[in-house]
Amino acid sequence: MLPGGPGYALLTPDFAAALAEGQPQAFRNFLLKAPSLFIPIGEAVGVIRHIDSFWRFRFPGDVKPMMEADEAIEVLHDFESTVAGVEFVQKADKSPQRMAS
């Protein structure tokens, strides 16, 4: 399996080919496309950091994460909605690998 999971190969098929088959032209193509990946990667990292900071705010220090079922459903739904809006996630959800599983 390639680094970054199945969605990563979807976003960078040239990089996947370069790794799997040692194709220098594919790696060159990946490097040329790399700047266009900065914003989507930054967006994905920002979303993950936001979820992490919320969780640390909600459960500081050694507090055991406890909440009512209704609140947990709402929080997890918010997390899911936030992650679903990320370009990487949208592309990975549409990948043939994802649809086959």
Secondary structure as GFF3:
##gff-version 3
##sequence-region A 1 101
A	DSSP	alpha_helix	6	11	.	.	.	ID=ss1
A	DSSP	alpha_helix	13	21	.	.	.	ID=ss2
A	DSSP	alpha_helix	24	33	.	.	.	ID=ss3
A	DSSP	three_ten_helix	34	37	.	.	.	ID=ss4
A	DSSP	alpha_helix	38	58	.	.	.	ID=ss5
A	DSSP	alpha_helix	69	84	.	.	.	ID=ss6
A	DSSP	alpha_helix	87	93	.	.	.	ID=ss7
A	DSSP	alpha_helix	96	100	.	.	.	ID=ss8
###
